[in-house]
Amino acid sequence: MFATLSDRLTSTFKHLRTRGRLSEADIDATVREIRRALLDADVAVSVVREFTGKVRERALSAEVSGALNPAQQVVKIVNDELVAILGGDARGLNLAKNPPTVIMLAGLQGAGKTTLAGKLAVHLREQGHTPLLVAADLQRPNAVTQLKVVGERAGAPVYAPHPGVAGEDEVPTGDPVAVARAGVETARSRQHDVVIIDTAGRLGIDAELMTQASEIREATQPDEVLFVIDAMIGQDAVTTARAFADGVGFTGVVLSKLDGDARGGAALSVASVTGRPILFASTGEKLTDFEPFYPDRMASRILD
Ligand code: GDP
């Protein structure tokens, strides 16, 4: 991911390196190259416009300092602005003062939510937490089974609806809001300090999905709502993110499938377009293919 963008940007800067002072025309030419590289990588047009505007303005007004030559200064400005669109400072998960911390996952079908539930569980268990996974995706027939498999691999129990079984686990099947609510109660009574709620996704955005996700949010009052976005879906990433931001609301973003070879720039636009930080990156199908997202490291990787 981002190999082409990275090559394009570094070759733009290479041309600059041979120059001493930068004229306004040099800066404009460079900004044009940057604009093309970002657009070709699928970064959202609004983000590109703002980004290049800021780079141009800062490059024009940059003082020539002793430490950096003008070309290095441009690279630094681009780096700073990349970090800014990726959400600025990295932050970890918001953990509740009074456990359980409730984490709700939202996103389209196939985005990687169920896999993320397992990845988060592994990540949290490594830190000494005792996560419970809740199967509130009752849309797809085998979603519950899939979460159980993931839970087993992650070493985390799964709370799922038990049709027809009387007792504390009995919740109305087919009612994801009730399952989510009961899952949080179960986490509380069994002393799990984190509960991760997997929710249903559709292939496209639809009103019913948004309403269901909002109802789950309302019923469980999560500390984090993580919007999972497949970095391979191109420009649709931004439209989808906006729809979820308006329809459900979320507190953080998880980029999945960053191991793919798509251009990925749209996913990089999601933090900027929604004003929500990217907290994690998923980089493969294995539960360990997962890492906290650091905007500064990602920017350096792109500009390396
Ligand atoms: P959900 O419908 O949102 O719950 O998505 P799933 O978790 O079922 O993931 C859909 C598919 O994407 C599955 O085949 C996963 O193995 C795969 N997947 C999930 N995350 C990643 C990732 O980071 N990289 C790759 N290559 N595949 C992933």
Residues whose N, C-alpha, C, O or C-beta is under 5 A from the ligand:
A	BS01	GDP	L108 Q109 G110 A111 G112 K113 T114 T115 L116 S256 K257 L258 S282 T283 G284 E285
